[in-house]
Amino acid sequence: MLHDVVVVGAGPVGSTLALSLAAGDVDVIVVDARPAGRIARSDRSLALSHGARLILERVGVWDGLSLAAGAVTPIARIDISQAGGFGQTQLAAQEHGLAALGYVVSYRALQAALDAALARSSVAMRHAATVTAVRGGTAHAAVEIADPALTGFVEASETIRAPLFARLAAVADGTGDAMAFVARQRHDYGQVALVAKLFVAAPHDGTAYERFTPDGPMALLPEHDGYGLVWTATPARAQQLLAFSDDEFLLELARHFGARSGRFTRVADRRTFPLVMEYAREPARARCVALGNAAQTLHPVAGQGFNLGLRDAWELAQIVLDSPREQIGADEMLARYSRSRRTDRMAGIAFTHGLVRLFGNDLPLVRWPRGLALTLLDSVPAAKRAFTHAMLFGIR
Ligand SMILES: Cc1cc2nc3c(=O)[nH]c(=O)nc-3n(C[C@H](O)[C@H](O)[C@H](O)COP(=O)(O)OP(=O)(O)OC[C@H]3O[C@@H](n4cnc5c(N)ncnc54)[C@H](O)[C@@H]3O)c2cc1C
């Protein structure tokens, strides 16, 4: 059987693509390694732009998500500063006539809402099915699957491959591993992000803090009854921070962050992950396309990666829905998709990488220009508007 689209990975990006496609007359099947109803146990705080909210509204998950207790926290302002240097700026939703600059969303809550929406939709799902490779071709793409559900009648160690064929394979597996034939640029920042949940003595007022410190950028995202913390540091420093007792960790955090956000009372779920930038210059080829983190994995400093991924999904769906069936996955359609995403993707990648280069180290030579950048941003309304627009909607 030849499907129109096979979506590899039902994470936030793959699910958004599948739900967007469900609006049209397209035969879609989604394959995910997760068993039905299983969501990663550890949570993450995702910073969602206003543009990303609009996409989630269109696929019908936003209203339910925003009603779920603690799942969505509006960001009223963003306070940007650097430790031990001049320069500070605040971006406020009110200044731009918006109810919020963005939202902090729990990954688990978002995934649960998307899973439920997919279960209600007409989209076919294959759970607990790990894709081992996606192969491109001229007539169709083949998606090879190791399906544990089929191994009941063979040796447990044996892999049964039941390929799926489609006019288009859309790979949103979070890494791009399933689409190994696409060339990727990679830059290792030599740093890791330590993430944790923080609780505070007094309720937050919706302010997100971005602070540039000698360790690297730190962010506090207002989330439900506390903050989501992202603290970038060298791997050795992160190990030290992980080894601290909770009280020692909170003391060190207060020393680094100052008293801007009030007193921290408790920390939970400290974890680290490596910081790399990895992206495919050309994400589409031979009836296959990578999107979301599979197409670009970015440093979390500017909160761009996840939002770019949702825009990948939305744009791809619009182009598929706009194409006659026989054109789905054809070279012209893929070229149209690549063209439509190039500026937004490349600008998002350059913006994030530039921010890390400017703010990600503590050389005195850099401290001065970044103080200037923050001061200029604060004193030139047009620069501030452009920066805020980039954070809200991406760069086009
Ligand atoms: C450890 C970690 C922490 C992060 N923390 C933050 C944070 O604090 N803030 C932030 O903004 N961003 C964070 N990010 C980035 C953010 O999680 C991503 O931008 C977002 O998850 C991208 O969504 P996605 O749908 O592209 O991929 P994912 O969310 O990774 O989803 C991929 C999906 O594909 C499935 N899958 C994977 N491989 C296969 C396969 N071979 N076969 C079938 N299915 C497969 C998975 O089960 C999953 O459902 C973090 C990323 C990581 C890895």
The ligand as an ORCA input file, in Angstrom:
! r2SCAN-3c Opt
* xyz 0 1
  C      17.222     16.450     27.044
  C      16.591     17.600     26.329
  C      16.140     18.695     27.068
  C      15.569     19.779     26.421
  N      15.174     20.841     27.170
  C      14.609     21.904     26.553
  C      14.192     23.024     27.317
  O      14.374     23.081     28.544
  N      13.602     24.051     26.644
  C      13.402     24.025     25.276
  O      12.843     24.960     24.716
  N      13.785     22.970     24.544
  C      14.387     21.926     25.144
  N      14.799     20.876     24.390
  C      14.497     20.877     22.948
  C      13.055     20.445     22.708
  O      12.789     19.303     23.498
  C      12.870     20.180     21.232
  O      12.961     21.429     20.537
  C      11.519     19.540     20.878
  O      11.290     18.414     21.690
  C      11.544     19.139     19.411
  O      10.403     18.406     19.089
  P      10.448     17.252     17.993
  O       9.033     16.807     17.854
  O      11.214     17.712     16.819
  O      11.338     16.087     18.642
  P      11.120     15.237     19.963
  O      10.402     16.004     20.994
  O      12.471     14.710     20.303
  O      10.174     14.019     19.513
  C      10.672     12.970     18.710
  C       9.639     11.838     18.673
  O      10.116     10.853     17.763
  C      10.066      9.558     18.355
  N      11.192      8.798     17.806
  C      12.521      9.039     17.970
  N      13.246      8.155     17.273
  C      12.373      7.331     16.650
  C      12.507      6.224     15.777
  N      13.711      5.774     15.380
  N      11.405      5.584     15.340
  C      10.168      6.034     15.711
  N       9.976      7.088     16.523
  C      11.050      7.731     16.984
  C      10.179      9.815     19.848
  O       9.559      8.761     20.583
  C       9.446     11.143     20.013
  O       8.065     10.956     20.248
  C      15.413     19.783     25.007
  C      15.848     18.685     24.266
  C      16.433     17.603     24.904
  C      16.917     16.433     24.088
*
